[in-house]
């Protein structure tokens, strides 16, 4: 009997997971999603409402058909309404999916279009945020970025074109959910912090929420990363000033599409190349550019670093000043990819100009709002999404916040 019971338990534990949102007791939720290697490994990715994440083969979450066993607590799958669609953005046909949670009779949830970051993965199949929203009673529309998944076109990072795609997705989402939603907005993460504000007015957004985004241009992003790296390595203002001369040179080279700027780059390499901190420079692209000689840059530079139609001097502040809707910006305080201080300073400037912007900063978090451990070499390992972040997004989108949200700090000035 004991062997038979063990066999039945093993069989139940081995049931394939069903991607989607699940709710447990006391309003808790979990999300299950496939990974690119799920078919080979049999392991699905899971996220919990408190930010913990893992794989279904780690023993913490066991799939049992349309329920989850989470340390002997049962979570049941949310019966969402799914509406797949194809919609037009300019000359392209993009692939989208509307996810609507069950609601009480007469109730109308908010509707959110999730605006992707720089990832190349097809969002309709792999993005967790739409399901995290749906688990909190929010309707969400997700779409494959141009050139990914089932969407036409070529992958690029042209914020103007991507903003047009987000606006087109918004029109399609509102059409599909007509009469079944209350207010409508955009949620952008990372690169979505550039794209969502660019699209907000054209999309008719009532609100915009941004997670771990930047209010600087891509050249400033690289320079900020270099400055943050050198600061963490213990270097002071004198070295940061010299490093800025280097990032000015590499930034000018990419912004000029590798057609000119070589003399400026050669001058800073000759001046600072022997400094002990020079080899520590990485940034978004500066370290890779410094590693190549002029001949290689002339031959390969544009193909390596300038092949995504990026507007290197994108006027992030200019577009932000045009946004009419209230905004939420959530900042990762130790973000290496999106160093936060200049973004916070500029958000505060916009608030003083009269823009309705809530700013929440989570300490000890890196890009993606993840907490981390750091080894002696400075390498970081993500441990979890910081507690409170998912709930903050859900509450703010619904129209009201009830702090505390983990260790999140609402910045007032």
C-alpha positions in Angstrom: 0.0 0.0 0.0 2.8 2.4 0.9 4.5 1.7 -2.5 1.2 2.2 -4.4 0.6 5.5 -2.6 4.1 6.7 -3.4 3.6 5.8 -7.0 0.3 7.7 -7.2 2.0 10.7 -5.6 4.8 10.7 -8.0 2.4 10.4 -10.9 0.4 13.4 -9.6 3.6 15.4 -9.2 4.6 14.7 -12.8 1.5 16.1 -14.4 2.3 18.8 -17.0 1.9 22.3 -15.7 -0.8 24.6 -17.2 0.6 28.1 -17.8 -1.5 30.8 -16.3 -2.5 32.6 -13.1 -3.4 30.7 -9.9 -5.0 32.1 -6.7 -4.6 30.7 -3.2 -5.9 31.6 0.2 -6.0 35.2 1.5 -5.6 36.7 -2.0 -2.3 35.1 -2.6 -1.4 34.3 -6.2 1.1 32.5 -8.4 1.9 32.5 -12.1 3.2 29.5 -14.1 4.9 30.1 -17.5 6.7 28.0 -20.0 10.4 28.5 -20.7 12.1 28.0 -24.1 13.5 24.7 -22.8 10.3 23.5 -21.0 9.6 20.8 -23.7 13.1 19.3 -23.1 13.4 19.7 -19.3 9.7 19.4 -18.2 10.2 22.3 -15.9 8.1 25.5 -15.9 8.9 28.8 -14.4 6.9 30.1 -11.4 6.5 33.5 -9.7 4.8 34.1 -6.4 2.9 37.3 -5.4 5.7 38.1 -2.9 8.4 38.1 -5.6 9.8 34.7 -5.0 10.5 32.7 -8.2 11.8 29.3 -9.2 11.3 26.2 -11.3 8.7 23.5 -10.9 11.4 20.9 -10.6 12.8 22.6 -7.4 10.1 20.9 -5.2 8.4 24.1 -3.9 5.6 24.1 -6.5 4.0 20.9 -7.8 1.5 20.9 -10.7 -1.6 18.8 -10.3 -3.6 19.5 -13.4 -5.4 22.9 -12.9 -4.2 23.3 -9.4 -0.8 23.9 -7.7 0.4 22.3 -4.5 2.6 24.9 -2.8 3.9 23.4 0.3 0.6 21.6 0.9 -1.4 24.8 0.1 -3.7 24.5 -2.9 -3.8 27.2 -5.6 -6.5 27.0 -8.2 -6.2 28.2 -11.8 -7.9 31.5 -12.6 -10.6 31.0 -15.3 -9.5 33.9 -17.6 -11.0 34.8 -20.9 -8.4 34.7 -23.7 -8.9 36.6 -26.9 -6.0 36.0 -29.4 -5.8 38.6 -32.2 -3.7 40.0 -35.1 -3.7 43.7 -35.6 -2.0 46.2 -37.8 0.7 48.7 -37.0 1.6 50.7 -40.1 2.6 48.1 -42.7 3.1 45.3 -40.2 0.7 42.7 -38.7 1.4 42.1 -35.0 0.3 39.2 -32.8 -1.5 39.9 -29.5 -3.5 38.4 -26.7 -6.1 39.9 -24.4 -6.3 38.3 -21.0 -9.4 39.1 -18.9 -9.9 37.8 -15.4 -13.3 36.8 -14.0 -15.1 39.7 -12.3 -18.3 40.2 -10.4 -21.4 41.1 -12.3 -21.3 44.7 -13.4 -17.7 45.2 -12.4 -15.2 46.6 -14.8 -11.5 46.1 -14.2 -8.7 48.3 -15.4 -7.2 47.4 -18.8 -3.4 47.5 -19.3 -1.2 47.1 -22.4 2.2 45.7 -21.3 5.0 47.4 -23.2 8.0 45.1 -23.7 11.6 45.8 -22.9 14.6 45.1 -25.1 14.1 41.3 -25.0 13.8 39.3 -28.2 11.6 36.6 -26.8 7.9 36.4 -27.9 6.0 38.1 -25.2 2.6 36.4 -25.9 4.1 33.0 -24.9 6.7 34.0 -22.3 5.8 37.3 -20.6 4.8 36.9 -16.9 3.6 40.4 -16.2 0.2 40.1 -18.0 -0.6 37.1 -15.9 0.7 38.8 -12.7 -1.8 41.6 -13.5 -4.6 39.1 -14.4 -4.1 37.3 -11.0 -4.8 40.7 -9.4 -8.1 41.2 -11.2 -6.7 43.4 -14.0 -7.3 42.9 -17.7 -4.0 42.8 -19.7 -3.1 42.9 -23.3 0.3 41.5 -24.4 1.8 41.5 -27.9 4.8 40.1 -29.6 7.4 42.9 -30.4 7.9 43.4 -34.1 10.3 40.8 -35.4 9.6 38.4 -32.6 7.1 35.5 -32.2 4.3 35.7 -34.6 4.7 39.5 -35.3 5.9 40.7 -38.7 8.9 43.0 -39.2 12.4 43.1 -38.1 13.5 43.4 -34.4 14.7 46.9 -33.7 15.0 49.4 -30.8 13.6 52.4 -32.6 11.5 54.0 -29.8 9.4 56.0 -32.3 8.4 52.9 -34.3 7.9 50.9 -31.1 5.8 53.6 -29.6 3.6 53.5 -32.7 3.3 49.7 -32.2 2.3 50.2 -28.5 -0.3 52.8 -29.6 -1.7 50.3 -32.2 -1.8 47.6 -29.5 -3.7 50.0 -27.3 -6.3 50.6 -29.9 -6.7 46.9 -30.5 -6.9 46.1 -26.7 -9.6 48.8 -26.2 -11.6 47.5 -29.2 -11.5 43.9 -28.0 -12.4 44.8 -24.4 -15.0 47.5 -25.3 -17.6 47.9 -22.5 -15.7 45.6 -20.2 -13.0 47.8 -18.6 -12.9 50.9 -16.5 -9.7 52.9 -17.1 -6.9 52.1 -19.5 -3.2 52.5 -19.3 0.3 51.3 -20.2 2.9 49.3 -18.2 6.4 49.4 -19.4 9.5 47.8 -18.0 13.2 48.7 -18.7 13.2 49.9 -22.3 9.5 50.2 -22.0 10.3 53.2 -19.9 11.2 55.0 -23.1 8.5 53.5 -25.3 5.4 53.8 -23.0 5.7 57.6 -22.5 6.3 58.0 -26.2 3.1 56.1 -26.9 1.0 57.4 -24.0 -0.9 60.3 -25.7 -1.4 58.5 -29.0 -2.7 55.5 -27.0 -5.2 57.6 -25.0 -3.7 56.3 -21.8 -5.4 57.2 -18.5 -2.2 56.2 -16.6 1.3 55.0 -17.3 3.4 52.8 -15.0 7.1 52.2 -15.4 9.3 49.7 -13.7 13.2 50.1 -13.7 13.2 52.5 -16.6 15.4 55.4 -17.5 14.8 59.1 -18.1 18.1 59.6 -20.0 19.1 58.9 -23.5 21.0 55.7 -24.6 24.3 57.5 -24.6 23.8 58.8 -21.1 22.8 55.2 -20.1 26.2 53.9 -21.2 28.0 56.8 -19.4 26.1 56.3 -16.3 26.9 52.6 -16.2 30.6 53.3 -16.6 30.5 55.9 -13.8 28.6 53.4 -11.6 31.1 50.6 -12.3 34.1 52.8 -11.4 32.4 54.2 -8.3 31.7 50.7 -7.1 35.4 49.9 -7.7 36.4 52.7 -5.4 37.4 55.4 -7.8 36.7 59.1 -7.1 35.5 62.2 -8.9 38.8 62.8 -10.8 38.6 59.3 -12.5 34.9 59.7 -13.2 35.7 63.0 -15.0 38.3 61.3 -17.1 36.0 58.4 -17.8 33.3 60.8 -19.0 35.7 62.0 -21.7 36.0 58.4 -22.8 32.3 57.8 -22.9 31.8 61.1 -24.7 34.1 59.8 -27.4 32.5 56.4 -27.7 29.1 57.9 -27.6 29.9 60.3 -30.4 31.2 57.5 -32.5 28.0 55.4 -32.3 25.7 58.5 -32.6 27.6 59.4 -35.8 27.0 55.8 -37.0 30.8 55.1 -37.1 31.2 57.5 -40.0 33.3 60.0 -37.9 34.7 60.5 -34.4 37.8 58.3 -34.7 40.2 61.1 -33.9 38.4 61.9 -30.6 38.4 58.2 -29.6 42.1 57.8 -30.5 43.0 60.9 -28.3 41.3 59.6 -25.2 42.7 56.1 -25.6 46.2 57.5 -26.0 45.7 59.7 -22.9 44.0 57.3 -20.5 44.8 53.8 -21.9 47.6 53.1 -19.5 45.5 54.0 -16.4 44.7 51.1 -14.1 41.0 51.8 -14.2 40.8 51.9 -18.1 40.5 48.1 -18.4 37.7 48.0 -15.9 35.4 50.0 -18.1 32.4 48.0 -19.5 29.2 50.1 -19.7 26.5 49.3 -22.3 28.9 49.5 -25.2 32.0 51.5 -24.3 34.1 48.6 -23.0 33.5 46.6 -26.2 34.4 49.6 -28.4 37.6 50.2 -26.5 38.6 46.6 -27.0 38.7 47.0 -30.9 41.2 48.9 -32.9 40.3 51.6 -35.4 40.5 49.3 -38.4 38.1 46.8 -36.8 35.7 49.6 -35.8 35.6 51.1 -39.3 35.0 47.6 -40.7 32.6 46.1 -38.1 31.5 48.9 -35.8 28.2 49.8 -37.3 27.2 46.1 -37.7 28.1 45.3 -34.1 26.8 48.4 -32.3 24.5 50.4 -34.5 22.2 47.9 -36.2 18.9 48.4 -34.3 17.8 51.8 -35.6 18.3 53.2 -32.1 17.9 57.0 -31.6 21.1 57.5 -29.6 20.1 61.0 -28.6 16.5 60.2 -27.9 14.8 63.2 -26.1 13.4 61.3 -23.1 12.6 64.4 -21.1 10.9 66.1 -24.1 8.5 63.2 -24.6 7.9 62.9 -20.9 6.8 66.6 -20.8 4.1 65.8 -23.3 2.5 63.0 -21.3 -0.8 64.0 -19.9 -1.6 61.0 -17.8 -0.5 60.4 -14.2 2.5 58.2 -13.9 4.1 55.7 -11.5 7.9 55.2 -11.7 9.4 52.3 -9.7 13.1 52.5 -9.2 15.7 49.8 -8.4 18.1 51.6 -6.1 21.2 49.5 -7.1 20.4 49.2 -10.8 23.5 48.5 -12.8 21.8 48.6 -16.2 19.7 51.6 -15.4 21.7 53.7 -12.8 18.8 55.6 -11.1 20.0 58.9 -9.7 19.7 61.0 -12.8 16.3 59.5 -13.6 15.1 60.3 -10.1 16.4 63.9 -10.3 14.6 64.4 -13.6 11.4 62.9 -12.4 11.5 65.4 -9.5 12.1 68.2 -11.9 9.0 67.1 -13.9 7.0 67.0 -10.6 8.0 70.6 -9.8 6.8 71.5 -13.3 3.4 70.2 -12.3 3.4 66.6 -13.7 1.6 64.0 -11.7 4.3 61.4 -11.0 4.6 59.0 -8.1 8.1 57.7 -7.5 8.8 54.6 -5.4 12.3 53.3 -4.8 13.2 49.9 -3.5 16.5 49.5 -1.8 19.1 46.8 -2.5 17.5 45.9 -5.9 19.0 45.6 -9.4 17.4 45.7 -12.8 14.1 43.9 -12.9 13.5 44.9 -9.3 15.4 41.8 -8.2 17.3 41.4 -4.9 20.7 39.8 -5.2 23.8 38.4 -3.6 27.2 39.7 -4.6 30.5 37.8 -4.5 33.9 39.2 -3.9 34.4 39.9 -7.6 31.3 42.0 -7.7 29.2 39.4 -9.6 25.6 39.4 -8.7 23.1 36.5 -8.5 19.4 37.4 -8.5 17.5 35.8 -5.6 13.9 37.2 -5.9 11.8 40.1 -7.1 11.6 42.4 -4.2 8.6 41.9 -2.0 5.8 44.4 -2.5 6.6 45.3 -6.1 3.9 43.2 -7.8 1.3 44.4 -5.3 2.3 48.0 -5.7 1.8 47.8 -9.5 -1.6 46.1 -9.1 -2.9 48.6 -6.5 -1.7 51.7 -8.3 -3.2 50.5 -11.6 -6.5 49.9 -9.8 -6.4 53.5 -8.6 -5.3 53.4 -4.9 -2.2 52.4 -2.9 -2.1 51.1 0.6 1.5 51.1 1.8 3.7 49.5 3.0 5.0 47.6 -0.1 7.9 45.7 1.3 10.7 48.1 1.7 9.5 50.4 -1.0 9.9 54.1 -0.3 7.6 56.7 -1.7 9.9 59.7 -2.7 8.2 63.0 -1.9 11.0 65.4 -2.8 
